Amino acid sequence: MPSQESPRKQDADQLYEQYGRPLEEKHRGQYVAISPEGQTVLGDDLLEALEKAEAVFGPGRNLVFKIGDKVVGKWR
């Protein structure tokens, strides 16, 4: 998935299934940012996850999910 393009819903679903779903048992309710390469960072709230993701992955290179819920967001 090229980093300049917006991820398709199918790509987002696949990233969550592969890298987010395994976190559900221990981190339900937290937020996870997932890079296109599968790197993850966790946050207790949305802002924390966004800030950590931007610091680690750079702007526009991640998807953010609430663990255990079907909510998807993209930052920049």
Secondary structure by P-SEA (a helix, b strand, c coil): ccccccccaaaaaaaaaccccccccccccbbbbbcccccccccccaaaaaaaaaaaccccccccccccccbbbbcc
